[in-house]
Amino acid sequence: MKDKTIKEELIIKAREMGIPLIGFAPVKRWADPPKRLPNKFNEWIPEEFWPQSIYPEVKTVIVIGLPVQLPIVETAPSIYYHELYKIVNNLLDSKAYEISNYLTVKGYPSIYLPRDGYGNIDILLENPVAFFSHKHAAYLAGMGSFGENNVLLTKDYGPRVRLTSIFTSAIIEGDPITGDDLCTHCERCINQCPVNAIPQHVESDDNFLKGYRPMDKIACAKRSKMLRKDYKSPCGICIKVCPVGKDRQIFNREDMSIYTDNSKYKKAWDHVKKYGSR
């Protein structure tokens, strides 16, 4: 069976499984990243986080993504978004597991990775890094670019997507990286972050790093811990106010003033927030 056929089969299988986003990244992209990347990094991914360091047999990383529905995200933080987040995470795990088994049966030993690589928020506060980054894998699979909030942006759903990965020994052609920066740099995610986790200004004498904003992961994790006690984590504010994504057209949410003005939606959002959580 030709590698191209494997890719075609996986794309069809993903569609049948209800997976709208799938991307492919050869592992060599971690060691030798493409020159035309749409974003800047203070430092590249350390070798210990490369897929080949975690599963030496891997030749290709397959990334799958499921959307989180915009009208539900708009109620965040709330029990509604909390429950959506949980169900999407569980679906990602089960679908990635199924794809990995599908490939293994075909003679290409493969393993799935959990969509989150940490036990709880307290662990994350001690060490705010997972053992593998799905968003960077999606980035290297040509699925999008990074926003100011350090979240992957996609053309179809903006940042309103959850991701996970499959490591496979199959050699599969990688998807192209266009080099397009999807972020509009409107700074809504910066200005509306309740814990100021994204710096307003970054001083740098290095032209390469101009515009690079280091995320305060600890501040973000502390807020998540607080919200989790109230049964309404994650926060979700930075992804609900992001203007990127075709889902805004689908849900008729292109008017961004609804998040700052006293819009017709505010009453509904306030109602949802009052119940099911503290």
C-alpha positions, -999 to +999 in steps of 0.1 A: +000+000+000+014+034-010+018+061+017-004+085-002-032+059-001-027+057+037-032+094+040-063+094+018-077+066+038-071+085+071-087+116+057-118+096+047-119+078+080-116+111+099-146+125+080-166+093+088-157+097+125-169+133+126-134+148+128-134+180+108-097+188+113-068+165+105-032+173+097+001+154+091+036+164+101+068+144+094+089+142+125+118+158+107+100+191+110+108+191+148+145+187+141+146+209+110+116+232+110+104+248+078+119+282+071+085+297+063+068+296+097+042+323+104+052+330+140+084+338+160+097+319+190+120+329+218+134+294+215+125+263+195+110+232+209+136+214+231+146+180+218+132+161+247+097+172+236+101+160+200+079+130+191+109+109+181+123+114+217+090+101+231+083+073+206+115+065+186+096+045+160+075+075+150+078+088+114+047+110+112+025+128+137-012+129+129-031+157+146-069+158+149-091+186+161-127+190+173-144+224+176-159+239+207-191+256+197-189+294+198-223+301+214-214+278+243-180+293+247-196+327+249-211+318+282-177+311+297-167+308+324-198+286+331-209+250+338-221+249+302-186+255+287-171+233+314-193+203+303-186+210+266-148+210+273-151+177+291-171+159+263-148+172+235-117+160+255-132+126+259-142+124+222-107+133+212-091+106+233-114+079+220-111+090+184-073+092+186-072+058+202-093+043+174-072+058+147-040+045+163-054+010+165-066+012+129-031+020+117-015-007+139-038-034+125-027-023+090+009-030+099+020+005+110+025+004+148+010+036+162+001+051+196-023+079+206-015+107+231-039+121+256-052+155+247-038+168+281-005+156+295-009+165+331-028+152+361-043+183+376-039+220+380-016+217+411+008+197+390+006+222+363+014+250+387+045+232+398+056+226+362+035+244+336+045+222+307+031+190+293+053+162+279+042+170+243+026+200+227-004+192+204-007+229+193+029+229+181+023+196+163-008+211+146+013+242+137+039+219+121+011+200+103+000+233+086-033+235+105-029+272+116-008+298+133-005+311+169-025+340+183-013+366+208-027+343+236-003+315+225-033+294+213-034+278+178-057+296+154-075+278+126-092+292+095-125+273+103-128+278+141-102+303+151-089+292+185-121+274+194-107+239+187-093+211+209-064+190+196-047+157+201-021+136+183-013+101+170+023+089+166+026+065+137+054+045+121+039+051+087+057+075+065+030+100+053+035+131+033+032+162+054+007+190+048+020+223+036+027+252+059+015+283+042+034+308+064+002+328+068-004+346+101-041+342+109-040+365+139-054+399+133-034+414+162-065+431+174-053+425+210-088+416+223-074+386+240-048+407+257-071+435+269-099+412+281-077+386+300-089+388+336-055+380+350-033+399+325-016+367+315-005+383+281+019+412+284+007+445+269+041+455+256+073+436+251+106+454+250+133+438+228+163+450+209+162+419+188+143+425+156+136+388+152+117+388+186+097+420+181+061+412+186+068+380+206+047+379+238+057+354+265+025+339+281+023+340+319+013+303+322+013+304+360-013+332+361-034+314+336-031+281+356-040+298+389-072+312+374-080+277+361-076+263+396-099+289+411-125+282+384-122+245+388-132+248+424-164+265+413-171+239+386-167+263+357-133+259+343-116+265+319-117+303+316-124+306+278-125+344+276-095+348+252-109+323+227-145+336+228-134+372+219-111+362+191-125+374+157-107+347+137-127+317+123-154+309+098-176+297+127-184+334+133-202+336+100-220+303+106-233+314+141-238+351+129-212+364+154-192+387+131-202+418+151-175+418+178-192+446+197-215+420+213-187+413+238-183+449+250-218+464+245-249+455+264-260+432+235-291+410+232-270+380+241-258+393+275-290+384+293-287+348+281-251+345+291-258+359+325-286+335+330-264+305+322-236+317+345-260+319+375-267+282+376-249+249+380-217+264+394-206+288+421 
